[in-house]
Amino acid sequence: KRSAAAPAEKPLTITVEVRDPSGVKWVHLRYRSVTQFDDYRTLPMAPTGRPNEFQAMVPGEHIPAKWDFMYFFEVMDSRGNGRICPDLDRETPYVTVKLQRNEEPPR
């Protein structure tokens, strides 16, 4: 999915399906707010128990309401070959999450 929606300041669970003929060594979630003032954070993604599926939960305090949210995946196979997904050669190299914000009523 290229874009999604989620509530601001709430934990966000991200799930991805990853396959490699030689096996997947690890999957990392890289994420930040859609602002170049923030550095990317990294979370290891854990197998869910379903074939080829990995998951991580971003803490709500890492999803401030001021900006939308973006993420991508780093994957390493068991032979030491790495890849970033989404693939820059085929599409935008990140997924954007439009945050749902609680707007204060006008005074």
Secondary structure as GFF3:
##gff-version 3
##sequence-region A 1 107
A	DSSP	beta_strand	3	7	.	.	.	ID=ss1
A	DSSP	beta_strand	12	17	.	.	.	ID=ss2
A	DSSP	beta_strand	24	33	.	.	.	ID=ss3
A	DSSP	beta_strand	41	44	.	.	.	ID=ss4
A	DSSP	beta_strand	46	47	.	.	.	ID=ss5
A	DSSP	beta_strand	53	58	.	.	.	ID=ss6
A	DSSP	three_ten_helix	60	62	.	.	.	ID=ss7
A	DSSP	beta_strand	69	77	.	.	.	ID=ss8
A	DSSP	beta_strand	82	85	.	.	.	ID=ss9
A	DSSP	beta_strand	95	100	.	.	.	ID=ss10
###
